[in-house]
Amino acid sequence: MEINKIKLDILAIGVHPDDVELSCAGTLLKHIEMGKTVGILDLTRGELGTRGSAELRDKEAAAAAKLMGAAVRVNVRMADGFFQHNEENLLKIIRVLREYRPEIVLANALTDRHPDHGRAAKLTADACFLAGLRKIETHQRGEFQEKWRPKVVYHYIQDYNLKPDFIVDITPYIDKKIELIKAFSSQFYDPNSKEPQTPISGSDFFDFIKGRAKNFGRPGGVAYAEGFNVARVPVVEDLFELS
């Protein structure tokens, strides 16, 4: 008997809860409206964050996923800041990939100010490849899992000003994206908070998010966009699909 029948079109993976909302929420909202099934995988609980707690961030992540309309949100509870590129952590991601069988994976930035981001990008990309090898056997809830390899892995851009390989127009979704980010109220601006100030907790941070989206959109002639990088050159079957 098949335990889980959810089949995802897109799985967005972030090493910290809120990575996905900050970097590719507009893209996910757009595809949900297009009828695609979207899920989120958090690798850690963000327990080393200056503000809030792991328990609070769990609740915020669940609320954000519900607000977005994600079909599923999973957390595999790797060690924030100290997770390693090893068999144990690769298998954690592989099990999720084989369970939900996404066609597309969105992953952390290839390189970034936070060392977790680049390490998570490599870990995720390697897991996506290994998940397609039948001789790597995994089980989830006691059930054998068939091999599964996503068609593509795209890396969203985070803190560093990386040049995108492509952008996604998120103009109609920018306000909802900000709303999703604000679901993580422990991390961002709250005038009543007694928590320490951080580079992302000021009231001007949301202006930065919108400004970044404007910068991504400008070369493509759209108001707001999110940028992505590719580690493997994609194949194009139809030139008319590009714009």
Residue, then its C-alpha position, 0 to 999 in steps of 0.5 A: m500500500e502506498i503511504n503518501k500519494i502527494k506528487l510534487d511539481i516543485l520542491a523548494i529546499g532551504v537550510h533555514p526556515d524562511d530561506v524559501e520565503l525570502s528568496c523564491a516565495g513569489t515564484l512558488l506563489k506564481h506556480i501554485e496559481m498556475g495549478k502546480t503542486v508545491g512543497i517545502l523542505d527545511l533542512t534545519r530548525g534555525e536553532l542558532g538564529t539570534r532571535g526566536s527559538a526553534e519551537l517558535r520557528d516551527k510554528e511560523a514555518a507551518a503558518a507560512a506554508k498554510l498561507m502560501g498554499a504549499a501541499v506539504r512542509v517537512n523539516v529533517r532537523m539537521a544541525d543548524g550551522f554544523f550539518q555536514h556533507n555526509e551519508e546521513n544527511l544526504l539520505k535524509i534529503i533522498r528520502v524526501l525526494r523519493e517520497y514526494r517525487p518533485e520534477i523541479v527542486l529549488a535550492n539554496a544559493l551556490t555561494d553566499r555570506h552565510p556558510d550554511h547556504g553554499r554547503a546546503a546548495k551542494l548537499t541538495a544538488d548531490a542528493c538530487f543526483l544520488a536519489g536517482l541511483r537504484k542501488i542506494e536503497t531507502h525506506q520511509r515509514g517501513e516502505f521501500q522507496e523507488k529511485w527518483r531524480p528531479k529533472v532540474v535543480y535551480h539555485y535561488i539567490q540570497d544575500y550576495n549580489l549574484k548575476p542571475d542566469f534567469i529571472v521569474d516575473i513575480t510582479p503580481y505576487i510581491d505583496k503576498k511574498i512580503e506577507l509570507i516573510k512577515a509570518f516569521s515575526s520572530q526574525f523580522y521587524d516587530p516594534n514591540s520585540k525585546e529581542p536583539q537587533t539583527p541585519i534583517s530585523g529593521s523596518d527597512f528590510f522589507d524595502f530591501i527585499k522589494g528593491r532586490a526584486k526590482n533590480f532583478g526585474r529591471p533587465g527583463g522589463v518587469a517590475y519585480a522578479e526573483g533570480f536563479n542560478v544553474a549549475r548545469v546548463p539547461v537543454v532548450e527544445d523550443l527557442f520560442e519558450l525563451s523570452 
